[in-house]
Amino acid sequence: MKYRHRVLGMLFLLSIVTYLDRVCIAVAGPRMQADLQIGPEWWGWVVGVFAISYAGFEIPSGSMGDRIGPRKVLTRIVLWWSAFTTLTGFAANVQMLLPIRFLFGAGEAGAYPNSSCSISRWFPTVERARAHGIVWMASRVGGAISPLRALLPPDVHRQPACATPPHSAAILRSAASSPPGPLASAAIPD
């Protein structure tokens, strides 16, 4: 197996998990809204603030990858989303949830530009379109499997009920699926 195929495999997993993390909030949403007593208008802000920060930080994060290398930026993204996925489960009210979701979006931004940078560095021109297609397909796989994550028993990856808010189980299930940052760093060289 060529080394670039290992890189593509890690980018495939990265793309699945980034999309899975984005979609899992929708799966966990109804329970979170009930637990935190969030109305539809505020839930719109919870979802929207992620999108706003993601869009705002996409280009700066891509530019950072050009300056310091995609491996370092992708490692930062994996560590960031793992931390903020977990922190989402610990939010006790909408006032805590909004900044967490904003920072989550800011931290996850740049995954695709830096994946593209890795592909351009590791694949010859004639193979890049297929590699990009595989990465984009992976994001759709993440979207397709996200509803299946909701089928896990409620106590999977959950501490005793008194230790975390009730909605944490869905978020912690998502966090448990995140690949560790050092693994991604070792497998996706610049």
Phi, psi and omega in degrees: 000130179287148183302322181296334177287329173294319176301314180297322177299317178291322176295325176299310179297319179300317181293321177299312186289323179297319180287322178301317179297322179293321185278332182298333177296327178290323179292319180279345187308308182302319180289321178296319179299319179291314182295320184264001180054055180256124178282171182301321181296314180290327177296324175301321176292321179300314180286319184291324182295328174297312182296321179296312181290324178300313180294320182291331183256359181299310182290313177301323179291323175295318178296322178299321177297324177294326182280313187250354178106141183294331181298314180295319181290318179295323176297316178299319180297315181297315180295319181297310184292328177297315180294314184282337171295316179293316180298328178303321180291342181262359179294130183261349180200173183293330179294329175279324185292322182299308179294328177297314179294324177298311180292328176300311180297319179297321182284327181279341179300144177099355181298314183286319175299322180284331172296317178298320178297317178297318179297318181293333180276332187255344184243139174295156185309319184289344181255355186293320181298318179295318179297317177297319178300321179294318179295317179293324177298322181299323179296325178289328174297317177301317177295325181288326182271348182301320177297332179293331178297330180289344181279349178296149178303148185300335184266007178293131178059032183240138175284176177307150187305326182285346185274335182222154175300156184300329183280357184294331185303315181295319180289319181293328174299320179293317181296325180294341181273352183287130177290147181293144181303314180299326178296315178296321180295321180289328186270343182241082179287161176287000000 
